[in-house]
Amino acid sequence: MYSKDYLNKSYLLVFFLIAFCGFVATFNLYQQEKNSVAYEQGVVANRFVSALSISLNNYAIEVAAIVALFDSVNDDTISHEQFSRFSDSLLEQNLNPISNVYFAKFIRAEEVDDFLLEQKKIMKHQNVHIFPEGERAFYLPLTYGFPDVMQHGADLLSNELPYKDSVQLAIDSKKTVMTPPLTLANDKVNGDDEKNAFILRHAVFNQQGELKGIVGIAFKIDGLLDQIDFFSGSDVVYRFADVTDQKENDAPHWFYDTSQHQLHSLKSTKMHSSTLDFAGRTWLVESCSLENPYTLMPWNMLIFLVVTYLFLAILVSFFIYKLSRAYSESLEKAEYFLSTDELTNLKSRHEINHQVTQQVVLASDHSTFAVMLLDLDHFKTINDAFGYFIGDKLLVKVSQRLLSVLPDGAHIGRVGGDEFLVILPTGSTLDRERLIALAQDIIDQVSKSYLVDERILTIGCSVGISTYPEFGEDAPTLMKNVDMAMHKAKTLGRSTYHFYDSEMGGRLIRNVLIETRLRLAMQNNQLELYFQPKVDLKTLRCIGLESLLRWDDDELGAVSPAEFIPIAERSGIILPLGEWVIEQACIHIAQWRDRGEFVPPIAINCSAAQLKRADFLERLVGFIEKYEIDTSFIELEVTESILIEDAEGCAKLLSEVSRLGMKISLDDFGTGYSSLSYLKDLPFDCVKIDQVFIRDILDNEKHAALVRGTIQMSHSFGLNVVSEGITDDKQLALLREYGCDFGQGYLFGKAYPPDLVASKIEP
């Protein structure tokens, strides 16, 4: 139950809840947009690194072209003029800005003089020498260069010159190798010591695999970046560092950095880092956008979202405020109707159930109280005949009459359409005689006539009684038990009372257990079909078998069909169970036939629920065709109950069954509402007299007369008669005297399992 104070402040809770949702939604959108901006900037950074890699590879292609030039000649010689023309063509194409192209020739010590003489002719001056000076076994002096030779004669294999390791790596690996950042000689002459250039080297070998020399291309970082034209004029800064030989904890040395003039604006900006591996070197590339990510955010949309949620919070809160005030007023009315039945002004179902619970608490000190459940007999008939308006008026008059009958202190409430619950609380005189007197008085008073809208109406009343704590130590148990007692009173003929007893509860529990275990038995194939012989009373020859269900449960033991079949019918299990019986009977008929054993007709009991199914005949014929059974071997046994419930539909069904060649027996004749019209109009072949009449036929003249009359009457209609439950020779002799045709019973044999049937019966 909500307090009024909570309801009055609920609009504030709604306001803060919607506002909170708005802020959460805005924050999530902000995070998404922020991540989107960061992703886009990351894409730009990755594009930059990719373009940088492509540019470096273009230089490697130029180196490969020069190597191809030297590989194209067979005499292992390229003249200075050829080298210059080829290099000039590379620079004129200007695909990749190049500072210099060179070739360093590999010579041995004995070839030095010839090399110098040749170079003097080419250079046209006498100042040609190899440096650094010193005798070495091999030399790799700069030989050709374009547009100039940079340092003509410089021995690249000398330990005194830098980057000898990269030269040796190019020779050993036979791959293109790049130097760390360096300063070109021409730049040093001009006073520029900035290390912003690189040299790509590749060894050249002759056809015999001997080293001819090394070719190289020198280029500057500016020329490299000129190729990445999509960054021209963009607000992107970047920097490079060669980290090939860098130790783990050392800070990178940036050989090119465009961000150094933007340090103030980049303090809070995260750089995107990538590594680039090329020609034996590893570069660290960092880049970022100068544009602040926050300036790229859709602030208008975010602000609009916040304002929208706040407006929605105010609007909804206003309506909640109005509704809460109206709800507070309605709640007071609801509380009244929750505890009071609107029609009769008695206690409501909820309130009277609560009163039962309260009485249990109050009676916990070993005191007692009683509950009565009243159900009006034939009230539905009045509703159907005169309408609910008259029925409601009658209920009001009944409730007033009940109030006048009940003792002081009793509680009464309406718990259903025509049900009333009475509580006789602790302190009332609750001996059995007084409860009986009160119940009878209630029945008498309720059963008196009522004048409703100038109509005189009469109804009855059935009463169930249960006491605490004898038959229920809590409210649910008491309510359950008194309900069972009331239904028992109805089955006893209505307009009476019945006390709940432990036996009634035990039966209910067993019935529930039987239903549960029966379902499991069907799933686990624990049911068995037995067959009892049906004999000709004159010759005692077996002329048929009746299929009978047997169930031996692990928990319940052997359960009689008389006990579990009614439960199966009430619970609906009878439908799959009946189909199982029909199929099993067909299976056994087919098995006996295939083994060449005598197969008499099999009688199958069919419940009313089965026969009511529209597809019953279709399913029956389906099993017969599936196992290729002759319809003359099937006999259906039906009871009179289906004839009473649906005589027209049953007549049509039985006629179709008869036309298919199956015999039909009327089972348990005489135990129900027997009618001669059934025997006259329906296609029965046989009438079965229930064993209840055969059991006392010798001692009860009425039963004997009834049996004799049934046999004579059936014969007059051309029907055979089967007597069930024959147990001794005297019964047999008397039935023969009456002219009975066939019989069943332990005198001729009990029900046998399928494997023993052939040995127990004779053709």
C-alpha positions in Angstrom: 0.0 0.0 0.0 1.6 3.3 -1.1 1.5 6.2 1.4 -0.1 9.4 0.4 3.1 11.3 1.1 4.9 9.2 -1.4 2.2 9.7 -4.0 2.3 13.5 -3.5 6.1 13.5 -4.2 6.1 11.0 -7.0 6.2 13.8 -9.7 9.6 14.9 -8.3 10.9 11.4 -8.7 9.6 11.3 -12.3 11.2 14.7 -13.0 14.6 13.6 -11.7 14.3 10.2 -13.4 13.6 11.7 -16.9 16.2 14.4 -16.4 18.8 11.7 -15.4 17.9 9.7 -18.5 18.3 12.8 -20.6 21.8 13.5 -19.2 22.7 9.8 -19.6 21.5 9.8 -23.2 23.4 13.1 -23.9 26.5 11.8 -22.3 26.4 8.6 -24.4 25.8 10.6 -27.6 28.7 12.9 -26.6 31.0 9.8 -26.1 29.9 8.4 -29.4 30.7 11.6 -31.3 34.0 12.0 -29.4 35.0 8.5 -30.4 33.9 9.2 -34.0 36.1 12.3 -34.2 39.0 10.4 -32.7 38.4 7.6 -35.2 38.4 10.0 -38.1 41.6 11.6 -37.0 43.1 8.1 -36.6 42.1 7.3 -40.2 43.9 10.5 -41.3 47.0 9.4 -39.4 46.9 6.0 -40.9 46.5 7.4 -44.4 49.5 9.6 -43.8 51.7 6.6 -42.7 50.4 4.6 -45.7 51.3 7.5 -48.1 54.7 7.9 -46.5 55.4 4.2 -47.1 54.3 4.4 -50.7 56.7 7.4 -51.3 59.6 5.5 -49.8 58.8 2.5 -52.0 58.9 4.8 -55.0 62.5 5.7 -54.2 63.2 2.0 -53.8 61.8 1.5 -57.3 64.2 4.2 -58.7 67.1 2.3 -57.1 66.0 -0.9 -58.6 65.9 0.9 -62.1 69.5 1.9 -61.7 70.4 -1.6 -60.7 68.6 -2.9 -63.8 70.8 -0.5 -65.9 73.9 -2.2 -64.7 72.4 -5.7 -65.0 71.5 -4.9 -68.7 75.1 -4.9 -70.0 77.1 -8.0 -70.6 80.6 -6.6 -70.3 80.0 -5.4 -66.8 80.8 -1.8 -67.7 78.7 1.3 -67.8 80.3 4.5 -69.1 80.1 7.7 -67.3 78.0 9.2 -70.2 75.5 6.3 -70.0 75.2 6.7 -66.3 74.7 10.5 -66.5 72.1 10.2 -69.3 70.1 7.6 -67.3 70.3 9.6 -64.1 69.4 12.8 -65.9 66.3 11.1 -67.2 65.3 10.1 -63.7 65.6 13.6 -62.4 63.8 15.1 -65.5 60.8 12.9 -64.9 60.6 14.4 -61.4 58.4 11.6 -60.2 60.3 11.4 -56.9 62.5 14.4 -56.0 66.1 13.2 -55.9 69.1 15.1 -54.6 71.8 12.9 -56.1 72.4 9.6 -57.9 75.8 7.8 -57.6 77.7 4.6 -58.3 80.6 3.3 -56.3 82.8 0.8 -58.1 84.2 -2.2 -56.4 88.0 -2.6 -57.1 90.8 -4.7 -55.7 94.2 -3.3 -54.6 95.9 -4.2 -57.9 93.2 -2.4 -59.9 93.7 1.0 -58.2 96.2 2.5 -60.7 94.0 1.5 -63.7 91.0 3.0 -61.9 92.7 6.3 -61.2 94.0 6.6 -64.7 90.5 6.0 -66.1 89.0 8.5 -63.7 91.5 11.2 -64.7 90.4 10.8 -68.3 86.8 11.1 -67.3 87.2 14.0 -64.9 89.8 15.7 -67.2 92.1 16.7 -64.4 95.0 15.2 -62.4 93.6 15.7 -58.9 91.9 12.3 -58.6 92.6 10.0 -55.7 91.0 7.5 -53.3 90.5 8.6 -49.7 90.9 8.1 -46.9 94.4 7.1 -47.9 95.9 3.7 -46.9 96.4 0.4 -48.3 93.4 -2.0 -48.3 92.6 -5.2 -50.0 89.4 -3.8 -51.5 88.0 -0.4 -52.3 84.6 1.0 -53.0 85.3 4.6 -54.2 82.5 6.9 -55.4 82.9 6.7 -59.2 79.9 8.3 -60.9 77.6 10.9 -59.7 74.8 13.0 -61.0 74.3 15.9 -61.0 77.6 15.8 -59.2 79.7 13.1 -57.7 79.5 14.6 -54.2 82.9 13.3 -52.8 84.7 11.7 -55.8 86.9 8.8 -54.7 85.5 8.5 -51.2 86.0 4.8 -50.2 82.7 3.6 -48.8 84.4 0.6 -47.3 86.7 2.7 -45.2 86.2 2.6 -41.5 86.8 6.3 -41.3 83.7 7.1 -43.3 80.2 7.0 -41.6 77.6 4.3 -42.3 80.0 1.7 -43.4 77.7 -0.9 -41.7 74.8 0.0 -44.0 77.1 -0.4 -47.0 78.2 -3.8 -45.8 74.6 -4.8 -45.1 73.5 -3.9 -48.6 76.3 -6.1 -50.0 75.6 -9.0 -47.7 71.8 -8.9 -47.9 71.6 -8.0 -51.6 68.7 -5.8 -50.7 68.0 -2.1 -50.7 69.3 -0.6 -47.5 68.6 3.0 -46.2 70.9 5.0 -44.0 69.9 6.8 -40.8 69.1 10.5 -41.2 72.3 12.4 -42.4 73.5 15.7 -43.9 74.5 15.7 -47.5 78.0 16.9 -48.4 76.7 19.8 -50.5 74.6 21.0 -47.6 77.6 20.9 -45.3 79.5 23.1 -47.7 76.6 25.6 -47.6 76.7 25.5 -43.8 73.5 23.4 -43.3 74.1 20.7 -40.8 70.5 19.5 -40.4 70.2 15.8 -40.8 67.2 15.7 -43.2 68.5 13.4 -46.0 68.7 9.7 -46.6 70.6 7.5 -49.0 69.2 4.3 -50.4 71.9 1.8 -51.5 71.8 -1.5 -53.4 74.7 -3.7 -54.4 75.2 -4.6 -58.1 76.6 -8.0 -59.1 77.7 -9.4 -62.5 76.4 -12.6 -64.0 79.0 -14.6 -62.1 77.7 -13.2 -58.8 80.8 -11.0 -58.3 80.3 -7.6 -56.7 80.4 -4.8 -59.3 79.7 -2.0 -57.0 76.9 -0.1 -55.2 74.4 2.3 -56.6 72.6 4.8 -54.4 70.0 7.6 -54.4 70.1 10.5 -52.0 66.9 12.3 -51.2 65.7 14.8 -48.6 62.7 14.5 -46.3 61.1 17.6 -48.0 61.2 15.8 -51.4 59.6 12.7 -49.7 56.8 14.7 -48.2 56.1 16.6 -51.5 54.7 13.4 -52.8 52.0 13.3 -50.1 50.0 16.0 -51.7 46.7 15.4 -49.9 48.3 16.9 -46.7 49.1 20.2 -48.4 47.6 23.0 -46.5 45.9 20.7 -44.0 45.9 21.3 -40.3 47.9 18.2 -39.6 51.3 18.2 -37.8 53.7 15.3 -37.8 57.2 14.2 -36.8 59.6 11.4 -37.6 62.2 9.6 -35.5 64.6 6.8 -36.6 64.3 4.3 -33.7 66.1 1.4 -35.3 69.0 1.5 -32.9 67.2 3.3 -30.0 67.3 1.7 -26.6 64.1 0.9 -24.8 63.9 3.8 -22.3 65.5 6.4 -24.5 63.4 9.3 -25.8 63.1 9.4 -29.6 65.2 11.9 -31.5 62.9 13.6 -34.0 64.8 14.3 -37.2 61.8 16.0 -38.7 59.1 17.8 -36.6 56.4 20.2 -37.9 54.7 20.3 -34.4 57.5 22.2 -32.6 55.9 25.6 -33.4 52.5 24.3 -32.2 53.6 23.1 -28.7 51.2 25.4 -26.9 48.1 24.2 -28.8 49.1 20.6 -28.7 49.6 20.3 -24.9 46.3 18.5 -24.4 46.2 16.7 -27.8 47.1 13.1 -28.1 49.4 12.2 -31.0 48.7 9.1 -33.1 51.8 6.9 -33.1 52.7 4.3 -35.8 55.9 2.5 -36.8 57.1 2.2 -40.4 59.7 -0.5 -41.4 61.6 0.2 -44.6 64.9 -0.9 -46.1 66.3 -2.0 -42.8 65.3 1.0 -40.7 62.3 1.6 -38.4 60.7 5.0 -38.2 58.4 6.2 -35.4 55.7 8.4 -37.0 53.5 10.6 -34.9 50.8 12.9 -36.2 47.7 14.7 -35.0 45.2 17.3 -36.2 45.7 20.9 -35.1 42.0 21.3 -34.9 40.7 20.7 -31.3 38.4 17.7 -31.2 35.9 19.6 -29.1 35.4 22.1 -31.9 34.2 19.2 -34.1 31.5 18.1 -31.6 27.8 18.6 -32.6 27.1 20.9 -29.6 23.8 22.2 -31.1 22.4 18.6 -31.2 23.7 17.8 -27.7 22.2 21.0 -26.2 18.9 20.3 -28.0 18.8 16.8 -26.6 19.3 18.1 -23.0 16.7 20.8 -23.4 14.2 18.3 -24.9 14.6 15.9 -22.0 14.2 18.7 -19.5 11.1 19.9 -21.2 9.8 16.4 -21.3 10.6 16.0 -17.6 8.7 19.1 -16.7 5.7 18.2 -18.9 5.4 14.6 -17.6 6.0 15.6 -14.0 3.1 18.1 -14.3 0.8 15.3 -15.5 2.1 12.9 -12.8 1.3 15.6 -10.2 -2.2 15.9 -11.5 -2.6 12.1 -11.7 -1.1 11.5 -8.3 -3.7 13.8 -6.7 -6.5 12.0 -8.6 -4.9 8.7 -7.7 -4.8 9.5 -4.0 -8.5 10.1 -4.1 -9.1 6.9 -6.1 -6.9 5.0 -3.7 -9.2 5.7 -0.8 -12.1 4.4 -2.9 -10.0 1.3 -3.9 -9.2 0.6 -0.3 -12.8 0.5 0.4 -13.7 -1.7 -2.5 -10.7 -4.0 -1.8 -12.1 -4.8 1.5 -15.8 -4.7 0.6 -17.8 -6.5 -2.0 -19.4 -3.8 -4.2 -22.6 -5.7 -4.8 -23.5 -7.1 -1.4 -21.5 -4.9 0.9 -20.1 -8.0 2.6 -16.4 -8.5 3.0 -14.5 -9.0 -0.3 -12.7 -12.1 -1.3 -9.4 -10.4 -0.4 -10.6 -9.2 3.0 -12.2 -12.4 4.1 -9.1 -14.4 3.1 -7.1 -11.9 5.2 -9.5 -12.5 8.1 -8.9 -16.2 7.9 -5.1 -15.5 8.2 -5.7 -13.3 11.1 -7.8 -15.9 12.8 -5.0 -18.4 12.4 -2.7 -16.0 14.2 -5.2 -15.3 16.9 -5.9 -19.0 17.4 -2.3 -20.0 17.7 -2.7 -20.4 21.5 -4.5 -23.8 21.0 -7.9 -22.3 20.5 -10.1 -23.2 17.6 -12.4 -21.7 15.0 -14.4 -22.9 12.0 -15.0 -21.8 8.4 -18.0 -22.5 6.2 -18.1 -22.2 2.5 -21.6 -21.7 1.0 -22.4 -22.3 -2.6 -25.9 -21.5 -4.0 -27.5 -24.4 -5.8 -28.9 -23.8 -9.3 -28.0 -20.1 -9.2 -26.6 -20.3 -12.8 -30.1 -21.4 -13.9 -31.6 -18.2 -12.6 -28.9 -16.2 -14.3 -29.4 -17.9 -17.6 -33.2 -17.6 -17.4 -33.6 -14.1 -16.1 -30.3 -12.4 -16.7 -27.5 -11.1 -14.5 -29.4 -8.1 -13.3 -32.0 -10.4 -11.6 -29.2 -12.6 -10.4 -27.4 -9.7 -8.8 -30.5 -8.6 -6.9 -31.0 -12.2 -5.7 -27.4 -12.2 -4.4 -28.1 -9.0 -2.4 -31.2 -10.6 -0.8 -29.3 -13.8 0.0 -26.5 -11.8 1.7 -29.0 -9.9 3.8 -30.6 -13.2 4.9 -27.3 -14.7 5.8 -26.5 -11.7 8.0 -29.7 -12.3 9.9 -28.9 -16.0 10.5 -25.2 -15.8 11.6 -24.3 -15.3 15.2 -22.6 -12.2 16.6 -18.9 -12.0 15.9 -19.1 -14.1 12.7 -17.4 -12.8 9.6 -18.9 -13.3 6.1 -17.6 -12.4 2.7 -18.4 -13.1 -0.9 -15.6 -15.1 -2.5 -17.1 -15.9 -5.9 -20.1 -15.4 -8.1 -22.4 -17.4 -5.8 -20.1 -18.5 -3.0 -19.9 -17.1 0.5 -17.3 -17.7 3.2 -18.3 -17.6 6.9 -15.7 -17.4 9.7 -16.9 -18.4 13.2 -14.0 -16.9 15.2 -12.3 -18.0 18.4 -14.6 -17.6 21.3 -17.7 -18.9 19.5 -19.4 -22.1 20.6 -18.0 -24.5 18.0 -19.0 -28.0 19.0 -20.1 -30.2 16.2 -23.8 -30.2 17.1 -24.0 -26.4 17.1 -22.1 -26.2 13.8 -24.6 -28.7 12.3 -27.5 -26.7 13.6 -26.1 -23.5 12.2 -25.4 -25.1 8.8 -28.9 -26.5 8.7 -30.4 -23.2 9.7 -28.4 -21.4 6.9 -29.6 -24.0 4.4 -33.2 -23.6 5.5 -33.2 -19.8 5.5 -31.4 -19.6 2.1 -33.8 -22.1 0.6 -36.8 -20.0 1.3 -38.4 -18.1 -1.6 -37.4 -14.6 -2.6 -39.4 -11.9 -4.3 -37.3 -10.2 -6.9 -38.9 -7.8 -9.3 -42.3 -9.4 -8.9 -40.8 -12.8 -9.5 -40.8 -15.5 -6.8 -37.4 -17.3 -7.0 -36.2 -20.3 -5.0 -32.6 -21.6 -4.7 -30.8 -24.0 -2.5 -27.5 -24.0 -0.6 -24.6 -26.5 -0.1 -22.3 -26.0 2.8 -18.8 -27.2 3.4 -17.3 -27.0 6.9 -13.7 -27.2 8.1 -12.2 -26.5 11.6 -8.9 -25.1 12.8 -6.5 -26.7 13.7 -7.9 -30.2 13.2 -8.2 -29.9 9.4 -5.8 -27.1 8.5 -3.1 -25.2 10.4 -2.8 -22.4 8.0 -5.2 -20.3 5.9 -4.5 -21.9 2.4 -5.0 -25.4 3.8 -8.3 -24.4 5.5 -9.6 -22.8 2.4 -8.6 -25.8 0.3 -10.3 -28.2 2.7 -13.5 -26.3 3.1 -13.8 -26.1 -0.7 -13.5 -29.9 -0.9 -16.1 -30.3 1.7 -18.5 -28.0 -0.1 -18.1 -29.9 -3.4 -18.6 -33.1 -1.5 -21.9 -31.7 -0.2 -22.9 -31.0 -3.8 -22.2 -34.5 -4.9 -24.4 -35.8 -2.0 -27.4 -34.2 -3.6 -27.1 -30.5 -2.8 -28.9 -28.5 -0.1 -26.9 -30.3 2.5 -23.7 -29.8 4.5 -20.5 -31.9 4.8 -17.6 -31.7 7.2 -14.1 -32.1 5.9 -12.4 -35.2 7.1 -8.8 -36.6 6.7 -10.0 -39.4 4.4 -11.2 -36.8 1.9 -7.8 -35.2 1.9 -6.1 -38.6 1.5 -8.2 -39.4 -1.5 -7.4 -36.1 -3.1 -3.6 -36.6 -2.5 -3.8 -40.1 -3.9 -5.7 -39.0 -7.0 -3.1 -36.3 -7.7 -0.3 -38.8 -7.2 -2.0 -41.3 -9.5 -2.4 -38.7 -12.2 1.3 -37.7 -11.9 2.6 -41.2 -11.9 0.2 -42.2 -14.7 1.7 -39.6 -17.0 5.2 -40.9 -16.1 4.1 -44.5 -16.7 3.0 -43.5 -20.3 6.2 -41.7 -21.0 8.3 -44.7 -19.6 6.1 -47.4 -21.3 5.2 -49.0 -17.9 1.7 -49.9 -18.8 0.7 -53.4 -20.0 -2.2 -54.7 -22.0 -3.7 -58.0 -20.8 -6.3 -60.1 -22.4 -9.2 -62.0 -20.7 -11.0 -64.8 -22.6 -14.7 -64.5 -23.6 -16.2 -68.0 -24.1 -19.3 -69.5 -25.6 -21.4 -70.7 -22.5 -22.6 -73.8 -24.4 -19.3 -75.1 -25.7 -16.9 -73.2 -23.4 -14.9 -72.4 -26.5 -13.0 -69.1 -26.6 -14.7 -66.8 -29.0 -13.0 -63.5 -28.2 -10.7 -61.5 -25.9 -11.2 -58.3 -23.9 -8.2 -56.0 -23.7 -7.6 -54.8 -20.1 -5.1 -52.3 -18.9 -2.7 -53.3 -16.1 -0.4 -50.9 -14.2 2.2 -51.8 -11.6 3.8 -48.6 -10.4 7.1 -48.5 -8.5 5.7 -46.1 -5.9 2.0 -46.9 -5.9 2.2 -50.7 -6.5 -0.6 -52.3 -8.5 -3.3 -49.8 -9.4 -6.7 -51.0 -10.4 -8.2 -49.6 -13.7 -11.3 -48.9 -11.7 -9.2 -46.3 -9.8 -7.0 -44.8 -12.5 -9.3 -44.8 -15.5 -11.8 -42.2 -14.0 -8.8 -40.0 -13.1 -7.5 -40.4 -16.6 -10.9 -39.3 -18.0 -11.0 -36.2 -15.7 -7.5 -35.1 -16.5 -7.6 -35.7 -20.3 -5.0 -38.5 -20.2 -7.6 -40.9 -21.5 -7.1 -39.6 -25.0 -3.5 -40.6 -25.5 -4.0 -43.6 -23.3 -7.0 -44.8 -25.4 -4.9 -44.5 -28.6 -2.1 -46.5 -27.0 -4.5 -49.3 -26.1 -5.9 -49.4 -29.7 -2.4 -49.5 -31.2 -1.2 -52.1 -28.8 -4.2 -54.3 -29.5 -3.5 -54.1 -33.2 0.2 -54.9 -32.7 -0.6 -58.0 -30.7 -3.2 -59.2 -33.3 -0.6 -58.8 -36.0 2.1 -60.6 -33.9 -0.2 -63.6 -33.2 -1.2 -63.8 -36.8 2.4 -63.7 -38.0 3.3 -66.5 -35.6 0.3 -68.6 -36.9 -1.4 -68.6 -33.6 -5.2 -68.6 -33.1 -6.4 -64.9 -33.1 -10.0 -64.4 -31.8 -11.6 -61.0 -32.0 -10.3 -58.4 -29.6 -12.7 -56.2 -27.6 -11.4 -52.7 -27.0 -13.0 -50.4 -24.4 -13.5 -46.8 -25.8 -14.2 -43.9 -23.5 -16.8 -41.2 -24.2 -13.9 -38.6 -24.6 -12.4 -40.8 -27.4 -15.7 -41.2 -29.2 -16.3 -37.4 -29.1 -13.2 -36.7 -31.1 -13.9 -35.8 -34.7 -10.9 -37.8 -35.9 -11.6 -41.0 -33.8 -12.6 -43.1 -36.7 -9.8 -41.8 -38.9 -7.2 -42.7 -36.2 -8.8 -46.2 -35.6 -8.8 -47.0 -39.3 -5.2 -45.7 -39.5 -4.0 -48.2 -37.0 -6.0 -51.0 -38.6 -4.4 -50.2 -42.0 -0.9 -49.7 -40.6 -0.8 -53.2 -39.1 -3.0 -54.8 -41.8 -5.7 -56.0 -39.5 -9.0 -57.5 -40.6 -11.8 -55.3 -39.2 -13.6 -58.5 -38.1 -11.0 -59.0 -35.4 -11.9 -55.6 -33.8 -14.8 -55.1 -31.4 -15.5 -51.8 -29.7 -17.1 -51.6 -26.3 -18.9 -48.4 -25.4 -20.8 -47.4 -22.3 -24.2 -45.7 -22.1 -22.7 -42.4 -20.9 -21.7 -41.4 -24.4 -25.2 -42.2 -25.7 -26.7 -39.9 -23.2 -24.2 -37.0 -23.9 -24.4 -37.1 -27.7 -26.9 -39.7 -29.0 -27.0 -38.3 -32.5 -23.3 -38.0 -33.0 -22.7 -41.4 -31.4 -25.3 -43.1 -33.7 -23.6 -41.7 -36.8 -20.2 -42.9 -35.6 -21.3 -46.4 -34.6 -23.1 -46.8 -37.9 -19.9 -46.0 -39.8 -17.9 -48.4 -37.5 -20.5 -51.2 -38.2 -20.3 -50.7 -41.9 -16.5 -51.2 -41.8 -17.1 -54.7 -40.4 -16.3 -54.1 -36.7 -18.6 -55.4 -34.0 -20.0 -53.1 -31.3 -21.0 -54.0 -27.7 -22.9 -52.0 -25.2 -20.8 -52.3 -22.0 -22.0 -52.2 -18.4 -25.7 -52.4 -19.4 -28.0 -51.7 -16.5 -25.6 -49.6 -14.4 -26.5 -46.3 -16.1 -29.5 -44.6 -17.6 -30.4 -47.7 -19.7 -32.8 -47.0 -22.6 -34.4 -49.5 -24.9 -34.2 -47.0 -27.7 -30.4 -47.6 -27.7 -30.9 -51.3 -28.4 -33.6 -50.6 -31.0 -32.0 -47.8 -33.0 -28.2 -48.3 -32.8 -26.2 -51.0 -34.5 -25.1 -53.0 -31.5 -24.1 -56.6 -31.9 -23.9 -57.5 -28.2 -25.0 -56.4 -24.7 -22.7 -56.9 -21.7 -24.3 -57.3 -18.3 -22.2 -55.8 -15.6 -20.7 -58.2 -13.0 -22.5 -56.3 -10.2 -25.6 -58.2 -11.2 -23.9 -61.5 -11.8 -22.2 -61.5 -8.5 -25.5 -61.8 -6.5 -27.5 -63.6 -9.1 -27.8 -66.7 -6.9 -28.9 -64.9 -3.8 -30.7 -61.8 -5.1 -33.9 -62.6 -6.9 -34.2 -59.1 -8.2 -30.8 -59.3 -9.8 -31.7 -62.7 -11.2 -34.9 -61.3 -12.7 -33.1 -58.3 -14.1 -30.5 -60.6 -15.8 -33.1 -62.9 -17.2 -35.2 -60.0 -18.5 -32.1 -58.3 -20.1 -31.2 -61.6 -21.9 -34.7 -62.1 -23.2 -35.1 -58.5 -24.3 -31.7 -58.5 -26.0 -32.5 -61.7 -27.9 -35.8 -60.1 -29.0 -33.7 -57.4 -30.7 -31.4 -60.0 -32.2 -28.5 -59.2 -29.9 -26.1 -61.5 -28.2 -25.5 -61.3 -24.4 -22.2 -61.4 -22.5 -22.3 -61.9 -18.7 -19.3 -60.5 -16.9 -17.8 -61.7 -13.6 -18.7 -65.5 -13.7 -16.8 -67.2 -10.9 -18.5 -70.5 -10.2 -20.4 -73.4 -11.9 -23.7 -72.5 -10.3 -23.7 -69.1 -11.9 -22.8 -70.7 -15.2 -25.6 -73.2 -14.9 -28.2 -70.5 -14.1 -27.0 -68.3 -17.0 -27.2 -71.3 -19.4 -30.8 -71.8 -18.2 -31.5 -68.1 -18.9 -30.1 -68.6 -22.4 -27.1 -66.3 -22.0 -24.8 -66.6 -25.1 -21.3 -65.7 -23.8 -19.5 -65.1 -20.5 -16.3 -63.8 -18.9 -14.9 -64.3 -15.5 -12.3 -66.1 -13.4 -14.2 -69.4 -14.0 -12.9 -69.4 -17.6 -9.6 -67.6 -17.0 -8.2 -64.4 -15.7 -6.6 -61.7 -17.9 -3.3 -63.0 -19.3 -0.2 -61.1 -20.7 0.2 -61.3 -24.5 2.9 -64.0 -24.4 0.6 -66.5 -22.5 -2.6 -65.9 -24.4 -2.0 -68.6 -27.1 -1.3 -71.2 -24.5 -4.3 -70.4 -22.3 -7.1 -70.4 -24.9 -8.2 -73.1 -27.3 -9.7 -72.4 -30.8 
